[in-house]
């Protein structure tokens, strides 16, 4: 085969994972597969390949609680809220330290509903946790970051958008 730059090669079709890839290991050329390279990536990295964001709609259970799993997405939506609710800590918080994302909460046409949170949900850059927008059809946008295995920080940035 004549020498070609990567840009001169024909583009690959859909990957199966079994394709061979050349790499250097310990100063020697070696072969591996796309799947074996993927096995070395953290779980979240695999989900992000080729995607800009993952969106997950949350629901309020019959007891007024919102349970969520961070590995499901990085943008969470709680739409058309029609009751007071409680945000629990994410079930997988211990394995997601450093993870960040957005939580979008919208009130229904009546509005007036409030959010309470687990003790491990803390305000960032504030001394008290903010209140969500309670106006009819009001929208609250919360940035969050997992600070530790038991704490997640909610930021009031962008708070108060009303449609």
Residue pairs with C-beta under 8 A, 6 or more apart in sequence:
12 19
15 34
16 34
17 33
17 34
17 35
17 38
18 33
18 34
18 35
19 33
19 34
20 31
20 32
20 33
21 31
21 32
21 33
21 34
21 37
22 29
22 30
22 31
23 29
23 30
23 31
23 32
24 30
38 46
43 71
44 71
44 96
44 99
47 54
47 71
48 54
53 73
53 74
53 75
54 72
54 73
54 74
54 75
55 73
55 75
55 76
55 77
56 68
56 72
56 73
56 75
56 76
56 77
57 76
57 77
57 78
57 79
58 66
58 68
58 76
58 77
58 78
59 66
59 78
60 66
60 78
60 81
60 83
60 85
61 67
64 83
64 84
64 85
64 86
65 85
65 86
65 88
66 78
66 85
66 86
66 87
66 88
67 88
67 91
68 76
68 87
68 88
68 90
68 91
69 90
69 91
69 92
70 90
70 92
70 93
70 96
70 99
70 101
70 146
71 92
71 95
71 96
73 101
74 99
74 100
74 101
74 102
75 101
75 102
75 104
76 101
76 102
76 103
76 104
77 103
77 104
77 105
77 106
78 85
78 103
78 104
78 105
78 106
79 104
79 106
80 106
80 107
80 108
81 105
81 106
81 107
81 108
81 113
82 108
82 110
82 113
83 113
84 113
84 114
84 115
84 116
85 113
85 115
85 116
86 115
86 116
86 117
86 118
87 115
87 116
87 117
87 118
87 121
88 118
89 118
89 120
89 121
89 150
89 152
90 96
90 146
90 152
93 120
93 146
93 149
93 150
93 152
94 149
94 150
96 146
97 146
97 147
97 148
97 149
98 145
98 146
99 145
99 146
100 143
100 144
100 145
100 146
101 143
101 144
102 141
102 142
102 143
102 144
103 141
103 142
103 144
103 154
104 139
104 140
104 141
104 142
105 115
105 132
105 133
105 139
105 140
105 142
106 137
106 138
106 139
106 140
106 163
107 113
107 133
107 134
107 135
107 136
107 137
107 138
107 139
108 136
108 137
109 136
109 137
110 136
111 134
111 135
111 136
111 137
111 138
112 134
112 136
113 134
114 131
114 132
114 134
115 131
115 132
117 129
117 154
120 150
120 151
120 152
121 129
121 151
121 152
121 153
121 154
122 129
122 147
122 151
122 152
122 153
122 154
123 129
123 130
123 153
123 154
123 155
123 156
124 145
124 153
124 154
124 155
124 156
125 155
125 156
126 156
129 154
130 154
130 156
130 159
132 138
132 140
132 159
133 139
133 140
133 159
133 160
133 161
133 162
135 162
137 162
137 163
138 161
138 162
138 163
139 161
139 162
139 163
140 159
140 160
140 161
141 157
141 158
141 159
141 161
142 154
142 155
142 156
142 158
142 159
143 154
143 155
143 157
143 158
144 152
144 153
144 154
144 155
145 152
145 153
145 155
146 152
146 153
147 153
